[in-house]
């Protein structure tokens, strides 16, 4: 077994339930545990000042049943497509939806304006022109935030700052806010920023939030435009692979509260503060089950071959399985041997676990991959070789 203290203890007691669901739905199969998702929402809620709003980034996992549960805990929804918007509307009221993305279609802008969503996040002057024209044509005035690119990379591999297609330069935001009357179809009421995804250093994330608050205060002062809302984006990382260490987020609340207090002192009005999170809310609650189809020895090495691999969970392919998620056998297994666990694809990159000491599973046993609730089924090449997408169920 490739075990880790990162696995929620509750999930280790669910083998019988997981095996029953695998029989009922078939494999590969994703199972998401509501209890764990609830725990992680309350953990995030406790990490933040109480009046900070939380929006669930649906791209992490848009399964409707899961979204309904998360929304019921108190999250709004952040969406980036018409499809996500349609799903979000089944779970929350329009004023709890933020519409984001660097290349919004006219259809998405029109739908956001028609529904009167909480805000459309505008990425450029051209996008402001388009939404204003669409909204005015509908006889509406759509709430909007301007996404600001701080001009530098964020503290993570997936950075949205600097020379990227995301957002606008601060001076452009100042110009738009200072001449906001030129967009009669818009209610430009705040700013948005997003530095990087999956930041696992709490000090670095606190620094990103503080920098955005300072930048937003400068834009407010230079434009003379009051800000009713600021969205600091997200980036709350999750330790999910074998060599990762658990993350101590205890210090972020005080740092963020101090930054918000200072920012609000410069405002003449009440200012809403929001953050977004996807991975943090759903990653730990997911378990991917795949069944052993074959076990064989080739030129001195042992391979367990599964009916699902990186076609349903792409992440391990990036390291050829050398940084696996915590993994266990559910079912009969023999002695511990040195083996690799692979999927069904005709590519050597389809390795879930590379050469690890692991109990030799019998044919038909289940292999459970933990901490797979985010960016799994919807961020993997399900159509590659025609294997299709896995079933998803909520426990």
C-alpha positions as CSV (number, residue, x, y, z in Angstrom):
1,X,0.0,0.0,0.0
2,X,1.1,3.6,-0.7
3,X,-0.4,5.1,2.4
4,X,-0.2,8.6,3.7
5,X,-1.5,10.7,6.7
6,X,-3.1,12.8,4.0
7,X,-5.9,10.3,3.4
8,X,-9.0,11.3,5.5
9,X,-9.3,8.5,8.1
10,X,-13.0,8.1,7.4
11,X,-12.2,7.0,3.8
12,X,-10.1,4.1,5.0
13,X,-13.2,2.6,6.7
14,X,-15.3,2.6,3.6
15,X,-13.9,-0.4,1.7
16,X,-17.1,-2.4,1.8
17,X,-19.2,0.5,0.6
18,X,-16.7,1.3,-2.1
19,X,-16.6,-2.3,-3.3
20,X,-20.4,-2.4,-3.4
21,X,-20.6,0.7,-5.5
22,X,-17.9,-0.6,-7.9
23,X,-20.1,-3.7,-8.4
24,X,-23.2,-1.5,-8.9
25,X,-21.7,1.1,-11.3
26,X,-18.7,-0.6,-12.8
27,X,-15.2,0.7,-13.0
28,X,-13.3,3.0,-13.4
29,X,-15.5,4.8,-10.9
30,X,-15.1,8.1,-9.0
31,X,-16.8,8.3,-5.6
32,X,-17.1,11.6,-3.7
33,X,-17.7,11.6,0.0
34,X,-20.1,14.4,1.2
35,X,-18.8,14.1,4.8
36,X,-15.3,14.9,3.8
37,X,-16.4,17.8,1.5
38,X,-18.3,19.2,4.4
39,X,-15.3,19.0,6.7
40,X,-13.1,20.7,4.1
41,X,-15.6,23.5,3.6
42,X,-15.7,24.2,7.3
43,X,-11.9,24.1,7.4
44,X,-11.8,26.8,4.7
45,X,-14.5,28.8,6.4
46,X,-12.5,28.7,9.6
47,X,-9.3,29.8,7.8
48,X,-10.9,33.0,6.6
49,X,-12.4,36.1,8.3
50,X,-16.1,35.4,8.8
51,X,-17.4,38.0,6.4
52,X,-15.3,36.8,3.5
53,X,-17.5,35.2,0.8
54,X,-16.6,31.9,-0.7
55,X,-17.3,30.9,-4.3
56,X,-16.8,27.4,-5.5
57,X,-14.7,27.2,-8.7
58,X,-16.7,24.7,-10.7
59,X,-13.9,23.7,-13.0
60,X,-12.5,21.6,-10.2
61,X,-15.5,19.3,-10.3
62,X,-18.9,20.2,-11.9
63,X,-20.8,17.1,-10.9
64,X,-24.3,18.5,-10.2
65,X,-24.9,16.3,-7.1
66,X,-21.6,17.5,-5.6
67,X,-22.3,21.1,-6.5
68,X,-25.7,21.0,-4.9
69,X,-24.1,19.8,-1.6
70,X,-21.3,22.4,-1.7
71,X,-23.8,25.2,-2.5
72,X,-25.9,24.1,0.4
73,X,-23.0,24.7,2.7
74,X,-23.0,28.3,1.8
75,X,-20.8,28.7,-1.3
76,X,-21.6,30.7,-4.4
77,X,-20.4,29.4,-7.8
78,X,-17.7,30.6,-10.2
79,X,-18.4,29.5,-13.8
80,X,-16.5,29.8,-17.1
81,X,-18.9,28.5,-19.7
82,X,-22.6,28.3,-20.6
83,X,-22.6,24.6,-19.6
84,X,-21.3,25.4,-16.1
85,X,-23.7,28.3,-15.8
86,X,-26.6,26.1,-16.6
87,X,-25.5,23.6,-13.9
88,X,-24.9,26.3,-11.4
89,X,-28.4,27.7,-11.9
90,X,-29.8,24.4,-10.6
91,X,-27.9,24.9,-7.3
92,X,-27.8,28.7,-6.5
93,X,-29.6,31.9,-7.3
94,X,-28.1,34.0,-10.1
95,X,-26.8,36.7,-7.7
96,X,-24.5,34.0,-6.2
97,X,-22.8,33.3,-9.5
98,X,-19.6,34.9,-10.9
99,X,-18.9,34.5,-14.6
100,X,-15.1,34.3,-15.5
101,X,-12.8,33.3,-18.3
102,X,-10.5,35.1,-20.8
103,X,-12.6,34.4,-23.9
104,X,-16.3,34.7,-23.1
105,X,-18.6,34.2,-26.0
106,X,-21.4,36.6,-26.8
107,X,-23.8,33.9,-25.8
108,X,-22.3,33.5,-22.4
109,X,-22.3,37.3,-21.8
110,X,-25.9,37.5,-23.0
111,X,-26.9,34.7,-20.6
112,X,-25.1,36.4,-17.7
113,X,-26.8,39.7,-18.4
114,X,-30.2,38.1,-18.8
115,X,-29.9,36.2,-15.6
116,X,-28.5,39.3,-13.8
117,X,-25.7,37.2,-12.2
118,X,-23.7,38.4,-9.2
119,X,-21.0,39.7,-11.5
120,X,-19.3,39.1,-14.8
121,X,-15.5,39.3,-14.5
122,X,-14.2,41.5,-17.4
123,X,-10.8,40.7,-18.8
124,X,-10.3,43.6,-21.2
125,X,-11.7,46.9,-22.5
126,X,-13.1,45.1,-25.6
127,X,-14.9,42.6,-23.4
128,X,-16.4,45.6,-21.4
129,X,-17.5,47.1,-24.7
130,X,-19.2,43.8,-25.8
131,X,-21.0,43.2,-22.5
132,X,-22.1,46.8,-22.2
133,X,-23.6,46.7,-25.7
134,X,-25.3,43.3,-25.1
135,X,-26.7,44.5,-21.7
136,X,-27.9,47.8,-23.0
137,X,-29.6,46.0,-25.9
138,X,-31.5,44.0,-23.3
139,X,-32.5,47.1,-21.4
140,X,-30.3,45.9,-18.5
141,X,-27.3,47.1,-16.5
142,X,-25.0,44.2,-15.7
143,X,-22.8,44.0,-12.6
144,X,-19.1,43.6,-13.5
145,X,-15.7,43.4,-11.9
146,X,-12.5,44.2,-13.7
147,X,-9.8,41.5,-13.6
148,X,-6.5,43.0,-12.9
149,X,-3.2,41.3,-13.9
150,X,-0.5,42.4,-11.3
151,X,2.3,42.1,-13.9
152,X,4.2,39.3,-12.2
153,X,4.0,35.6,-11.8
154,X,2.3,34.1,-8.8
155,X,3.9,31.7,-6.3
156,X,3.0,28.4,-8.1
157,X,3.6,26.5,-11.3
158,X,0.2,27.5,-12.7
159,X,0.6,31.3,-12.6
160,X,-2.0,33.7,-14.1
161,X,0.0,36.9,-13.6
162,X,2.6,38.6,-15.8
163,X,2.7,38.0,-19.5
164,X,-0.4,35.8,-19.7
165,X,-3.8,36.2,-21.4
166,X,-5.5,36.9,-18.1
167,X,-6.8,40.2,-17.0
168,X,-5.8,43.8,-17.8
169,X,-2.9,46.0,-16.6
170,X,-3.6,48.2,-13.6
171,X,-3.4,51.4,-15.6
172,X,-6.1,50.1,-18.0
173,X,-8.4,49.3,-15.0
174,X,-7.8,52.9,-13.7
175,X,-8.8,54.3,-17.1
176,X,-11.9,52.2,-17.3
177,X,-13.1,53.0,-13.8
178,X,-12.4,56.7,-14.2
179,X,-14.6,56.8,-17.4
180,X,-17.1,54.3,-16.3
181,X,-20.0,56.4,-17.6
182,X,-18.9,55.4,-21.1
183,X,-20.3,52.0,-20.5
184,X,-24.1,52.5,-19.8
185,X,-24.8,48.8,-19.8
186,X,-22.4,48.1,-17.0
187,X,-22.4,48.6,-13.2
188,X,-18.6,48.5,-12.7
189,X,-18.6,48.0,-8.9
190,X,-15.3,46.3,-8.1
191,X,-12.1,44.4,-9.0
192,X,-10.9,40.8,-9.3
193,X,-7.5,39.3,-9.2
194,X,-6.1,35.7,-9.3
195,X,-2.4,35.1,-8.9
196,X,-1.8,31.3,-9.3
197,X,-3.4,27.9,-8.8
198,X,-2.6,25.3,-6.1
199,X,-0.3,27.4,-3.9
200,X,0.9,25.2,-1.0
201,X,2.8,27.8,0.9
202,X,0.4,29.7,3.2
203,X,2.9,32.6,3.6
204,X,3.1,33.0,-0.2
205,X,-0.7,32.9,-0.5
206,X,-1.1,35.5,2.2
207,X,1.4,37.7,0.4
208,X,-0.6,37.4,-2.8
209,X,-3.7,38.5,-1.1
210,X,-2.0,41.4,0.6
211,X,-0.4,42.5,-2.7
212,X,-3.8,42.5,-4.4
213,X,-5.4,44.5,-1.6
214,X,-2.6,47.1,-1.9
215,X,-3.0,47.2,-5.7
216,X,-6.8,47.5,-5.5
217,X,-6.4,50.4,-3.0
218,X,-4.1,52.1,-5.4
219,X,-6.5,51.7,-8.4
220,X,-9.4,52.9,-6.2
221,X,-7.4,56.0,-5.2
222,X,-6.2,56.9,-8.7
223,X,-9.5,56.3,-10.5
224,X,-11.7,58.0,-7.9
225,X,-14.1,55.1,-8.2
226,X,-15.5,53.5,-5.0
227,X,-15.2,49.7,-4.9
228,X,-18.2,47.8,-3.5
229,X,-16.5,44.4,-4.0
230,X,-13.1,42.9,-4.4
231,X,-12.5,39.3,-5.3
232,X,-9.0,38.0,-4.3
233,X,-9.2,34.9,-6.4
234,X,-8.0,31.6,-4.8
235,X,-5.0,29.4,-5.0
236,X,-5.6,27.3,-1.8
237,X,-3.4,24.3,-2.5
238,X,-3.9,20.7,-1.4
239,X,-1.2,18.2,-0.5
240,X,-2.3,15.2,-2.5
241,X,0.7,13.2,-3.7
242,X,2.9,10.8,-1.8
243,X,5.8,13.1,-1.1
244,X,3.6,16.1,-0.1
245,X,3.5,17.3,3.4
246,X,0.2,18.5,5.0
247,X,-0.2,22.2,5.0
248,X,-0.7,24.4,8.1
249,X,-3.1,27.2,7.1
250,X,-3.5,28.5,10.7
251,X,-1.7,31.8,10.1
252,X,-3.6,33.0,7.0
253,X,-6.7,34.2,8.8
254,X,-5.0,36.9,10.8
255,X,-2.9,38.1,7.9
256,X,-5.9,38.4,5.6
257,X,-8.0,40.1,8.3
258,X,-5.3,42.7,8.8
259,X,-5.1,43.4,5.1
260,X,-8.8,43.7,4.7
261,X,-9.1,46.0,7.7
262,X,-6.4,48.3,6.2
263,X,-8.1,48.2,2.8
264,X,-11.5,49.1,4.2
265,X,-10.2,52.0,6.2
266,X,-9.6,53.7,2.9
267,X,-13.2,53.3,1.7
268,X,-16.2,55.4,2.3
269,X,-18.6,52.5,1.8
270,X,-18.9,48.9,2.9
271,X,-16.8,46.6,0.8
272,X,-17.5,42.9,0.1
273,X,-14.5,40.6,0.0
274,X,-14.6,37.3,-1.8
275,X,-12.3,34.4,-2.5
276,X,-12.6,31.4,-4.9
277,X,-11.8,27.7,-4.2
278,X,-12.2,24.5,-6.1
279,X,-9.4,22.0,-5.4
280,X,-9.4,22.7,-1.6
281,X,-13.1,21.9,-1.3
282,X,-13.3,18.7,-3.3
283,X,-9.9,17.1,-3.8
284,X,-9.6,15.2,-0.5
285,X,-13.1,13.7,-0.7
286,X,-12.6,11.9,-4.0
287,X,-11.6,8.2,-4.5
288,X,-11.0,6.7,-7.9
289,X,-11.5,3.0,-8.2
290,X,-10.1,0.9,-11.1
291,X,-10.1,-2.9,-11.4
292,X,-7.1,-5.1,-12.0
293,X,-7.3,-6.7,-15.5
294,X,-3.9,-8.3,-15.7
295,X,-0.8,-8.9,-13.6
296,X,2.4,-9.8,-15.5
297,X,6.2,-9.9,-15.4
298,X,8.1,-8.4,-18.4
299,X,11.9,-8.5,-18.4
300,X,12.1,-8.8,-14.7
301,X,9.6,-6.1,-13.8
302,X,6.1,-6.6,-12.5
303,X,3.1,-4.7,-13.8
304,X,-0.5,-4.6,-12.6
305,X,-2.7,-3.4,-15.5
306,X,-6.1,-1.7,-14.7
307,X,-9.2,-0.9,-16.6
308,X,-8.7,2.9,-15.9
309,X,-5.6,4.9,-15.6
310,X,-4.4,8.4,-16.8
311,X,-7.3,8.4,-19.2
312,X,-9.5,9.1,-16.2
313,X,-7.0,10.8,-13.9
314,X,-4.3,12.6,-15.9
315,X,-2.1,13.9,-13.1
316,X,0.2,10.9,-12.6
317,X,1.2,10.9,-16.3
318,X,3.1,14.2,-15.7
319,X,5.7,12.3,-13.6
320,X,5.3,8.9,-15.3
321,X,3.8,7.7,-12.0
322,X,6.8,8.7,-9.9
323,X,4.6,11.0,-7.7
324,X,1.5,9.0,-7.2
325,X,-1.5,9.7,-5.1
326,X,-1.9,7.6,-2.0
327,X,-3.0,4.1,-3.3
328,X,-4.4,0.9,-1.7
329,X,-5.7,-2.5,-2.7
330,X,-9.3,-3.3,-1.9
331,X,-9.6,-7.0,-2.3
332,X,-7.3,-10.0,-2.3
333,X,-3.6,-9.4,-2.6
334,X,-0.4,-11.4,-2.1
335,X,3.0,-10.5,-0.7
336,X,4.6,-7.1,-1.2
337,X,6.6,-6.9,-4.4
338,X,8.2,-4.2,-6.5
339,X,5.7,-3.3,-9.2
340,X,4.2,-0.6,-11.4
341,X,0.5,0.1,-11.7
342,X,-0.6,1.1,-15.2
343,X,-3.8,1.9,-17.1
344,X,-5.3,0.6,-20.4
345,X,-3.8,3.2,-22.8
346,X,-1.3,2.5,-25.6
347,X,1.3,4.9,-24.3
348,X,4.2,4.5,-21.8
349,X,3.0,7.6,-20.0
350,X,-0.1,5.7,-18.7
351,X,1.5,5.0,-15.3
352,X,-0.4,5.6,-12.1
353,X,2.3,4.2,-9.8
354,X,5.9,3.7,-10.9
355,X,8.0,0.8,-9.3
356,X,6.8,0.9,-5.7
357,X,6.7,-1.7,-3.0
358,X,3.1,-2.8,-3.1
359,X,1.0,-5.9,-2.3
360,X,0.6,-8.0,-5.4
361,X,-3.1,-7.7,-6.3
362,X,-5.1,-10.5,-7.6
363,X,-7.0,-10.3,-10.9
364,X,-10.3,-8.5,-10.2
365,X,-9.1,-6.7,-7.1
366,X,-9.8,-3.0,-6.9
367,X,-7.1,-0.3,-6.7
368,X,-8.2,2.8,-4.8
369,X,-6.5,6.2,-5.6
370,X,-7.2,8.8,-2.9
371,X,-7.4,12.6,-2.9
372,X,-8.6,12.6,-6.5
373,X,-11.8,14.6,-6.2
374,X,-10.5,17.7,-8.1
375,X,-9.5,17.9,-11.8
376,X,-10.1,14.2,-12.4
377,X,-13.0,13.1,-14.6
378,X,-13.3,16.6,-16.2
379,X,-9.6,17.3,-16.8
380,X,-8.6,13.9,-18.3
381,X,-8.7,12.6,-21.9
382,X,-11.7,10.3,-21.6
383,X,-12.1,10.0,-25.4
384,X,-8.5,8.9,-26.0
385,X,-8.6,5.4,-27.6
386,X,-12.3,5.5,-27.1
387,X,-12.3,4.3,-23.5
388,X,-14.9,6.9,-22.5
389,X,-15.5,8.7,-19.2
390,X,-15.8,7.1,-15.8
391,X,-19.0,7.0,-13.8
392,X,-19.2,9.4,-10.9
393,X,-21.2,8.8,-7.7
394,X,-21.7,10.7,-4.4
395,X,-21.6,8.9,-1.1
